[in-house]
Amino acid sequence: MDTRKTLREFVLCALLMAIGVVLHFITPAFMLNMRPDFMLSMLFISLMIVDDLKINYVTAIIAGILTALTGSMPGGQIANPIDKLVTSTIIILMLKVLRNRINDGIIAGVVGIIGTIISGSVFLGVVSIVAGLPGPFYLLMLTVVIPTAVVNTIVTVIGYYIIKKVSRSTLAINK
């Protein structure tokens, strides 16, 4: 294992998590105190660029903790880490299947939309058990999760290409 490469990957993931926590913190809550989770886009970009299972899970745990600390939804402090780990596991498996088979942009789009919907579903499911939902599950899916999935998909695709280009030229991270 190349220690310098691993350190560079950790630094890249840390920078993405920092961007994600700022986006998560400044995004206002709406529709029954729910807030879109743009940390997911940064997590997805990290999972796509860094192909190291340990780093991916550390990043998922950090993303879950940071979103729990900056979230406004009652029960979200428990739901956020769980949804990030579950979503990351599914996305990592998806990436193993899709990588080198289809275009990176398509992968980024698929990961963005499917990952956000999985994350939102797990989050709402855990919150419904822990604290109860402030509204019907389907309403929260339609008004918060689906619109967030659309925006996260766009952010993930654009962000992926930007970060990939920057990371290749400055950090020399090979895909």
Residue pairs with C-beta under 8 A, 6 or more apart in sequence:
5 172
5 173
6 52
6 55
8 171
8 172
8 173
9 50
9 52
9 55
9 173
10 55
10 58
11 171
12 46
12 49
12 50
12 163
12 167
12 171
12 173
13 46
13 50
13 55
13 58
13 59
13 62
14 62
16 42
16 43
16 45
16 46
16 59
16 163
17 39
17 42
17 43
17 46
17 59
17 62
17 63
17 66
19 42
20 38
20 39
20 40
20 41
20 42
20 43
20 63
20 66
20 67
21 39
21 66
21 67
21 70
23 38
23 39
23 41
23 42
24 35
24 37
24 38
24 39
24 66
24 67
24 70
24 71
25 70
27 35
27 36
27 38
28 35
29 35
29 72
29 73
30 144
31 135
31 140
31 143
31 144
32 133
32 134
32 135
32 140
33 72
33 73
33 74
33 134
34 73
34 134
34 140
34 144
35 71
35 72
35 73
36 144
36 147
36 148
36 151
36 152
37 67
37 116
37 119
37 120
37 123
37 148
37 152
38 148
38 151
38 152
38 155
39 63
39 66
39 67
40 63
40 87
40 115
40 116
40 119
40 152
41 112
41 152
41 155
41 156
41 159
42 63
42 159
43 59
43 60
43 63
43 84
43 87
43 88
44 91
44 108
44 111
44 112
44 115
44 152
44 156
44 160
45 108
45 156
45 159
45 160
45 163
46 56
46 59
47 56
47 59
47 60
47 88
47 91
47 92
47 95
47 111
48 95
48 104
48 107
48 108
48 111
48 160
49 160
49 163
49 164
49 167
49 173
49 175
50 56
50 59
50 173
51 95
51 99
51 175
53 92
56 88
56 92
57 85
57 88
59 88
60 84
60 85
60 87
60 88
61 81
61 84
61 85
63 84
63 88
64 80
64 81
64 82
64 83
64 84
64 85
65 80
65 81
67 76
67 80
67 84
68 76
68 77
68 78
68 80
68 81
69 77
71 77
71 80
73 79
73 127
74 127
74 131
75 126
75 127
75 130
75 131
75 132
76 123
76 127
78 126
78 130
79 122
79 123
79 124
79 126
79 127
79 130
80 123
82 122
82 123
82 126
83 119
83 120
83 122
83 123
83 126
84 119
86 118
86 119
86 122
87 115
87 118
87 119
87 122
90 115
90 118
91 111
91 114
91 115
91 118
94 110
94 111
94 114
95 107
95 111
98 107
98 110
99 107
104 160
104 161
104 164
105 157
105 160
105 161
108 156
108 157
108 160
108 161
109 153
109 156
109 157
111 156
112 149
112 152
112 153
112 154
112 155
112 156
112 157
113 149
113 150
113 152
113 153
115 152
116 145
116 148
116 149
116 152
116 153
117 145
117 146
117 149
120 141
120 144
120 145
120 148
120 149
121 141
121 145
124 133
124 137
124 140
124 141
124 145
127 133
128 137
133 140
134 140
164 175
167 173
168 174
